[in-house]
C-alpha cells in the first residue's frame, strides 16, 4: 500500500508538468511545420526557377505552389510548376487547435522569386507568424527576412539568448 501511495503522490505532482510539456511540444511542432513549409517554398522557387508561394491556412495548415502554373512542357507526364507542390493539413501532428497570429494583419502569403528572395512585387506578404496554443506557457515566432531567410525564435527568451526574436 505504501508503494501505491508513493506512486499516486508522484503522479499527482507530475501531472501539471506533463500537461505543460505536451502543450509546449504542440507549439514547437506547429512552429516547425510552418518553418518547413516556408523553407520548402523557397527551395522550390530556386529549383524550378519560378516564383513560388507559401500560403498559410487555418491554424497551422499551409500550401506551397507555383504563382504561375506551368503544365508539362518537357513531356515527362508531370507538370513543370503545379498549383500545389506540397500541402499540410492542420490535422497533421495534432496541431488543429494552434493559434496563429500574422504580421502584417490579414497577410497569408509569402512569395519567393527564382532567386529564393521574397518577391518585392507581391502585395502584403507575411513577415512574422506567431504560434501558440491555449494553455501553453510558451509561444514561438516564425520570422521571414526580406532576403528570404526564415527563422523560428522564442520571444520570451532572455535578450542575450540567440533564440530571442
KARAWO-V776905 format. One record per helix or strand of 2 or more residues. SS is the DSSP state (alpha for helix, beta for strand). FROM is the first residue (numbers start at 1). LEN is the number of residues. Records with the same first field share a line. If there is no record, write none. Layout:
SS->FROM-LEN  FROM-LEN
//
This chain:
alpha->2-47  92-3
beta->52-5  62-5  86-3  99-5  109-4  128-5  140-5  150-5
//
